[in-house]
Amino acid sequence: MPSDQESLKTLVQTSGITSVNVVAWRDLDDPEAGGSELHADEILKRWAAAGVAIESRTSAVPGRAARVERNGYVANRRGGRYQVFPSVILNGLFSRRSHRPDGVVEIWNGMPFLSPLWHRGRRLVLLHHVHGEMWQMTLPGLLGRLGWLIEHRLAPPFYRGTTIATLSNSSQEEIGDRMHLRRVAVVPPGISPSFVPGDDRSPTPLIVAVGRLVPVKRFDLLINSFIEVRKKVPTARFVIVGEGYLRTELEEMIAAHGAQEWITLAGRISDGELLALYQRAWLVSSMSLREGWGMSLTEAAACGTPSVAVDIAGHRDAVMDGHSGLLVDEAQVATTISNVLQDEELLGSLREGALKYAQSLTWDSAALKLFQLLSEKR
């Protein structure tokens, strides 16, 4: 039986797709890059290795080159945070037919690029989750309401005939319920084979959380939960990995509680440092308001580290509740973490379940399934 890598190469050769343009809000080098950008890179480098010529188009990255080659594909980065959307749309509408690619992939991250208006050929939309309440958290007032209106009401009719891929069954349900889009396929993300169990678990309880320091991740609530955990488990330590514009506010919050010695804001760290943290941690946690999946939860699971996370769409698929971790209401996060840390039998069972579940998720499978969706003739 051929591997997923071999099947992808065969499909590329028979599909008639030799060139693909990808449009997205941010590039992987962006200081605020997160799971969506990591996902795109994992997929695109596999497509490129299978023989597809790929160019991605995103907003500019401050202080970085406008054009860069990465993992076999080209990243073209121009324009401001919001300028990139009209720029891509106008370029698509008025580009010469001879310059158009065989396929287009649109990564819809809140604000759409309206690819069905300007590309009539084969296309695929990656929509990891509905942004919903995130609009008012990031753009309060009129702009937030306008963003919500575009995402929920104005843009969806243009995408009725376009195949959309999302990461989880729970996100698929939300896209159907809130945006009334029905042609939605579920393609779970993979886990890098570099994430493996280690031999050096922390001797005292260590809880790790990973994500951008922005309102939707709700690290303020997680810090409050950590403070409650510390009262019940006095030896517990906590590390938050990630960077963002809320860093100063979170540092002040930690200092106000006198928690600097046992809550660490690690910032952006290397892949090797992140792996070591996952391997040493007893648990990972997330109180995010919105997630398409929860990649940090499955990366940690591959290291044998289970999770305690809020019960939201996306997390419901990234975590096998009761097996690879526990999903709870936000008010129960602190109590649940405390209970798991003090229950050796439960913690051991969750570690075994996390490893078993993680083995079913591969990037090669995700890349093959997404290219199958793109190559379908309509």
C-alpha positions in Angstrom: 0.0 0.0 0.0 1.5 3.4 -1.0 2.3 5.9 1.7 0.5 9.2 1.9 3.6 10.9 0.5 3.7 8.6 -2.5 -0.1 9.0 -3.1 0.3 12.8 -3.0 3.0 12.7 -5.7 0.9 10.5 -7.9 -2.2 12.7 -7.4 -0.2 15.8 -8.3 1.1 14.2 -11.5 -2.4 13.2 -12.7 -4.4 16.3 -11.4 -3.3 18.8 -14.0 -2.4 21.2 -11.2 1.2 22.4 -11.6 0.9 25.9 -9.9 -1.0 27.0 -6.9 -1.3 30.5 -5.4 -2.1 30.8 -1.7 -3.6 34.0 -0.2 -3.4 34.5 3.6 -3.4 37.3 6.1 0.0 36.6 7.7 3.2 34.8 6.9 5.0 32.3 9.1 7.7 34.9 9.9 5.2 37.4 11.2 5.7 38.2 14.9 2.0 37.4 15.5 2.1 34.1 13.5 0.3 31.3 15.2 -1.3 27.9 14.5 -2.9 29.0 11.1 0.5 30.0 9.7 2.2 26.8 11.0 -0.5 24.7 9.5 -0.1 26.4 6.1 3.7 25.9 6.1 3.3 22.1 6.9 0.9 21.7 4.0 2.7 23.8 1.5 6.1 22.3 1.9 4.6 18.8 1.3 2.8 20.0 -1.8 6.0 21.7 -3.1 8.0 18.4 -2.4 5.4 16.6 -4.5 6.1 18.9 -7.5 3.7 21.8 -7.2 5.0 25.4 -7.8 3.6 27.4 -5.0 3.5 31.1 -4.2 1.9 32.5 -1.1 0.8 36.1 -0.9 0.4 37.7 2.6 0.8 41.1 4.3 4.3 42.5 4.8 6.5 41.3 7.7 8.0 44.3 9.5 11.8 44.4 9.0 11.8 41.4 6.7 12.3 40.9 2.9 9.2 41.3 0.7 10.0 38.0 -1.0 11.5 34.8 0.5 11.9 31.2 -0.5 11.0 28.7 2.2 10.6 24.9 2.2 10.3 24.8 -1.6 7.7 27.5 -2.0 7.8 31.3 -2.4 6.4 33.7 0.1 5.5 37.1 -1.3 4.8 39.6 1.5 3.5 43.1 0.6 1.1 45.6 2.0 -0.2 46.5 5.4 -2.4 44.4 7.7 -5.6 45.5 6.0 -4.3 46.7 2.7 -3.5 43.1 1.7 -7.2 42.2 1.3 -8.2 44.8 -1.4 -4.8 44.4 -3.0 -5.2 40.7 -3.5 -8.8 41.0 -4.7 -8.0 43.7 -7.2 -5.0 41.8 -8.5 -7.1 38.7 -8.9 -9.9 40.6 -10.8 -7.6 42.3 -13.2 -4.7 39.8 -13.7 -4.2 38.5 -17.2 -5.6 35.0 -17.8 -2.1 33.8 -18.9 -0.8 34.6 -15.4 -3.4 32.8 -13.5 -2.4 29.6 -11.5 -4.0 26.2 -11.9 -5.4 26.4 -8.4 -6.0 28.9 -5.6 -6.0 28.3 -1.8 -7.6 31.0 0.3 -6.9 31.0 4.1 -9.9 32.7 5.5 -8.8 34.1 8.9 -11.7 36.4 9.9 -11.6 38.7 6.9 -12.2 36.9 3.5 -10.3 37.4 0.2 -13.4 36.6 -1.8 -11.6 34.2 -4.0 -14.8 32.9 -5.8 -15.1 36.4 -7.3 -11.7 36.4 -9.0 -10.7 32.8 -9.6 -13.1 30.6 -11.5 -10.8 27.5 -11.6 -10.1 25.0 -8.9 -9.9 26.5 -5.5 -10.1 25.5 -1.9 -10.8 27.6 1.2 -9.2 26.8 4.6 -11.4 28.1 7.4 -10.1 27.0 10.7 -12.9 28.4 12.8 -15.6 31.0 13.0 -14.3 34.2 14.7 -17.6 35.3 16.2 -17.1 37.1 19.5 -13.4 37.6 18.6 -14.3 40.6 16.5 -15.4 42.7 19.4 -12.4 41.6 21.5 -9.9 42.8 18.9 -11.8 45.6 17.2 -14.3 47.1 19.6 -17.1 49.3 18.3 -18.1 49.8 14.7 -15.1 48.0 13.1 -15.8 44.9 15.2 -19.5 44.9 14.2 -18.6 45.4 10.6 -16.1 42.5 10.7 -18.8 40.2 12.3 -21.3 41.3 9.6 -18.8 40.5 6.8 -17.9 37.1 8.2 -21.4 36.0 9.1 -23.7 37.6 6.5 -22.1 39.4 3.6 -19.3 37.0 2.5 -20.8 33.5 2.9 -23.2 33.7 -0.1 -20.1 34.1 -2.4 -18.7 30.8 -1.1 -21.8 28.5 -1.5 -20.2 26.7 -4.4 -16.7 26.5 -3.0 -15.2 23.6 -1.1 -14.2 24.6 2.4 -11.8 22.6 4.7 -11.8 23.0 8.4 -9.9 21.2 11.1 -12.5 19.6 13.3 -16.1 18.3 13.4 -17.0 20.9 16.0 -15.8 23.7 13.8 -17.7 22.2 10.8 -20.9 22.4 12.9 -20.2 26.0 13.8 -19.5 27.0 10.2 -22.8 25.4 9.2 -24.8 26.9 12.1 -23.4 30.4 12.0 -22.4 31.0 8.4 -24.8 28.6 6.7 -22.1 27.0 4.6 -22.6 23.3 3.9 -19.7 22.2 1.6 -17.4 21.8 4.5 -14.9 19.0 4.8 -13.0 18.0 7.9 -9.3 17.5 7.6 -7.5 17.2 11.0 -4.0 18.7 11.2 -0.9 16.6 11.8 1.8 16.5 14.4 5.4 16.9 13.6 7.4 13.7 14.2 9.8 15.7 16.2 7.3 15.8 19.1 8.1 12.6 21.0 8.2 11.6 24.7 11.3 12.5 26.7 13.1 10.9 29.6 13.2 13.8 32.0 9.8 14.8 33.4 9.9 17.7 35.8 10.2 16.4 39.4 7.6 19.0 40.5 4.3 19.8 38.8 4.8 21.9 35.6 1.9 23.3 33.5 2.6 24.8 30.1 0.4 27.0 27.9 1.2 28.1 24.4 -0.3 30.9 22.3 -0.1 34.5 21.1 -0.5 37.0 23.9 -3.8 38.4 22.6 -7.3 38.8 24.1 -8.8 35.7 22.4 -6.4 33.4 24.2 -7.6 34.7 27.6 -4.3 34.3 29.4 -5.5 36.6 32.1 -8.1 34.0 33.1 -5.5 31.3 32.8 -3.2 33.2 35.1 -6.0 33.5 37.7 -6.5 29.8 37.4 -2.8 29.2 38.0 -3.0 31.3 41.1 -5.8 29.1 42.5 -3.9 25.9 41.6 -0.9 27.1 43.4 -2.9 27.4 46.6 -3.7 23.7 46.5 -0.5 22.5 44.9 2.3 24.8 46.4 5.1 23.2 44.4 3.4 23.8 41.0 5.1 26.0 38.4 3.6 27.5 35.2 5.2 28.6 31.9 3.4 30.6 29.2 5.0 30.4 25.7 4.3 33.1 23.1 4.5 36.7 22.3 2.0 39.5 21.7 0.9 43.0 22.6 -0.6 42.0 25.9 2.8 41.0 27.3 3.3 44.1 29.5 -0.3 43.8 30.9 0.2 40.1 31.8 3.6 40.8 33.4 2.0 43.5 35.6 -0.8 41.1 36.5 1.8 38.4 37.5 3.8 40.9 39.5 0.6 42.2 41.3 0.1 38.7 42.6 3.8 38.2 43.5 3.9 35.2 41.3 7.1 36.0 39.2 9.0 33.1 40.7 6.5 30.4 39.6 4.7 31.9 36.6 7.0 32.6 33.7 6.3 34.4 30.4 8.8 32.7 28.2 8.1 34.7 25.0 9.0 33.1 21.7 11.3 30.1 22.1 13.0 27.7 19.7 11.4 24.4 18.5 13.9 22.5 20.7 13.0 24.5 23.8 9.3 24.0 23.2 9.8 20.3 22.8 11.7 20.1 26.0 8.9 22.0 27.8 6.3 19.7 26.5 8.3 16.6 27.6 8.9 18.0 31.1 5.4 19.3 31.6 2.8 17.4 33.6 -0.1 19.1 31.8 -0.8 21.7 29.1 -3.7 24.0 29.4 -5.8 26.5 27.3 -8.6 28.9 28.1 -8.9 30.3 24.6 -12.2 31.6 23.5 -11.9 30.4 19.9 -9.7 27.7 18.3 -9.9 25.8 15.0 -8.1 22.9 16.7 -5.6 23.5 19.5 -2.3 22.5 18.0 -0.4 22.9 21.2 -2.6 20.4 22.9 -1.9 17.6 20.3 1.8 18.5 20.1 2.0 18.0 23.8 0.0 14.8 23.6 2.6 13.4 21.2 5.1 14.0 24.0 2.9 12.1 26.4 1.6 15.2 28.1 -2.2 15.5 28.5 -4.3 18.6 28.7 -6.9 20.4 30.7 -8.7 22.9 28.5 -12.0 24.8 28.2 -14.7 23.0 26.3 -15.0 24.9 23.0 -15.3 23.9 19.3 -11.9 22.8 18.1 -10.7 21.6 21.6 -13.4 19.0 21.4 -11.5 17.3 18.6 -8.0 18.1 19.6 -8.7 16.5 23.0 -10.3 13.1 23.5 -12.2 14.1 26.6 -11.4 11.6 29.4 -8.7 9.9 27.4 -6.0 12.3 26.2 -7.1 15.1 28.5 -10.1 16.8 30.2 -12.5 19.4 28.8 -14.3 21.6 31.4 -16.1 24.9 31.8 -13.8 27.8 32.5 -14.8 28.0 36.1 -13.6 24.4 36.6 -10.1 24.8 35.1 -8.3 25.5 38.3 -10.0 22.7 40.3 -9.5 20.2 37.5 -5.8 21.0 37.1 -5.3 20.7 40.9 -7.2 17.3 41.0 -5.2 15.8 38.1 -1.9 16.9 39.6 -2.7 15.1 42.8 -4.1 12.0 41.3 -1.2 9.9 40.1 -3.4 7.1 38.6 -5.5 9.5 36.6 -2.5 11.4 35.3 -0.9 8.2 34.2 -4.0 7.1 32.4 -4.3 10.4 30.6 -0.6 10.3 29.5 -1.2 6.9 27.9 -4.3 8.2 26.2 -2.6 11.3 24.9 0.2 9.3 23.3 -2.3 6.8 21.6 -4.4 9.6 20.2 -1.5 11.6 18.9 -0.3 8.6 16.8 -3.4 8.9 14.6 -2.5 12.5 13.4 0.0 13.0 10.6 0.8 16.0 8.3 1.3 13.7 5.3 -2.3 12.5 5.6 -3.6 16.1 6.0 -1.6 17.3 2.9 -3.0 14.5 0.8 -6.6 15.0 1.8 -6.4 18.8 1.2 -4.9 18.3 -2.2 -7.6 15.8 -3.0 -10.2 18.5 -2.2 -8.4 21.1 -4.3 -8.0 18.8 -7.3 -11.8 17.9 -7.5 -13.2 19.2 -10.7 -16.3 21.3 -10.4 
